[in-house]
Amino acid sequence: MLEFCKTVLKRVSFDRRLFARELAKSFSWLSDDEAAALKSWALATYSNRYTQLILTTFATVQSVKG
């Protein structure tokens, strides 16, 4: 499922709103370990465009799950 989430994020990375929505959905499908891996991958891959969005989304998801 992690690889599928990466594929989806790659395909919607052109649009900030779509990227944010798909990133949030991805965290709901993944285990905590996979979510952490997705966060690391997303930051490594899209830090030039979406650093704050990724960090905010991850923090929001963590607070909802926690």
N, C-alpha and C positions, 0 to 999 in steps of 0.2 A: 504494500500500500504506500510505503514511503516513496518508492520510485514513481508510482502513479501521481502522487501529489507534486513531485518535482516536475514531472512532465506537464501537468496542468499549469503550474506556476510559470514555467517557461513560455507556454503558449499565450498566457494573458499578461505577461510582463510589460507589454506596451501600454497598458491602461492601469493607472494607479488604483482606481476604484475596483476594477475587476480583480486586480492582484490582492488588494486588501480583503475582499470578500472570500476569494479562494484560499488565501492563507488562513483566515479564521476557520473556514470549513475544514481545512486540512488538519488542524490541531484537534478538532473534535473526533476525527477518525483514527488518530494515531495513539499509540501508547506513550507514556511519559518519555521513555528512552527515544522513541522514534521522533517525538515532537522536539526534543532537544537536538537531535541530529538534523531535523528539518530547519530549525532555527539557525544552527551553525552553517548549514549549507546556504540558506537564504542570505545570511549576512555576508558570507564569502562571495556569493554570486552577484548579489544586488545591493551591496553596501553603497555603491556610488549613487544609487537612485532612491532606495527605500529604507535606509537604515532606521530612521525614526519610526516609520510605519511598522517595520518588523518588530522592533523592540516594544512598541506600544501594543501591538496585537498580541504578542507573546505574554506580556504582563497582564493584559485584560483576560486572556484565556486562563492563565495561571490563577488569577484571583477568583474566577468563576468556578474552576475545578476545585480549588483549595477549600 
